[in-house]
Amino acid sequence: MTRRTAEETRRHILDVAGELFYSRGARAVGMDLVIGNAGVANATLYRQFPTKDALVAAYLIDRNADWWIRLRQRTELLPDARSQIIALFEMTIEDMNGPGYRGCATLNITSEFPDAGHPAHQAAAEHKAGVLAWLREHAAEAGADDPDALADELMVVLDGAQVLAAALGTDGPSRRMMPLVERLLPAAQ
């Protein structure tokens, strides 16, 4: 049996915990379930993540880092800010239509951990603030008269569609999100 490095073990635990947290909800998943599914010893998990709060925060930070990588890859060759904004929403629609979609992981964490001082809630708030800043920057580059207002409206559409897709299924929200974005963006031209 090949031994994992500490970093490989950390990555494995995050992958297993991430699947469990996303599919079942972070509060519903105990550390024993993560340990059992990851096939690691208690001491191994707690050496990497001293508390469940630390594990949940690390899961969300890791997931959001992957999201930013995907967004950069999706938008880096696009010619302008407007097409990059549209690409963000197209990527979200693809996610919403993927198997096992349970909504935005970041929004799910803010619902499960409403205390603004909780490390996972803080990680979620930082990510959402980063997405809003990205939208503001791109709205300004696209020529919006009021980039802040447009970014706020786009964020409402983005997060609202994800919440509705998780609650009602992806047919309605995923079909209606892009036409709404298209109606908002002409003001940015």
HELIX and SHEET records of a PDB file:
HELIX    1   1 ALA A    6  ARG A   24  1                                  19    
HELIX    2   2 MET A   31  ALA A   38  1                                   8    
HELIX    3   3 ASN A   42  GLN A   48  1                                   7    
HELIX    4   4 LYS A   52  THR A   75  1                                  24    
HELIX    5   5 ALA A   81  MET A   96  1                                  16    
HELIX    6   6 ALA A  105  GLU A  112  1                                   8    
HELIX    7   7 PRO A  119  GLU A  141  1                                  23    
HELIX    8   8 PRO A  147  LEU A  168  1                                  22    
HELIX    9   9 ASP A  171  LEU A  184  1                                  14    
HELIX   10  10 LEU A  185  ALA A  188  5                                   4    
END                                                                             
